[in-house]
């Protein structure tokens, strides 16, 4: 279990519709046909090119020309609601990572000042990443400050 205190990113998975043309039974796309058959063996309808539409869930690998996985960690967030994503800095920017220690004690005297410093760090490293996530793969992208624990 990893723990992180500071800035992190949340968002919702976005889906896109993909249409492809395939040779299938024109009456029921699930009937099994051979592309060289003229008629469907199950229902007798014509076999020919049909448009098949599928929903696909986008993910960070869909961001063109950007190895964003080097910049952010997207944990397998076991108990997160379905369709929601979370990301923390892979540089430790914007917060405190408390991993693999038996004991931690962190007193914060001036939360506002710590928060401001963390925000500067986080945005210096990740402002561009956040824009890419919003543009290409996730909806409702938000930057939050708080405590996250996750399996990685
Ligand atoms: Zn058929």
Boltz pocket constraint, residues with backbone or C-beta under 6 A from the ligand:
constraints:
  - pocket:
      binder: B
      contacts: [[A, 25], [A, 26], [A, 27], [A, 28], [A, 31], [A, 40], [A, 41], [A, 42], [A, 43], [A, 44], [A, 45]]
      max_distance: 6.0
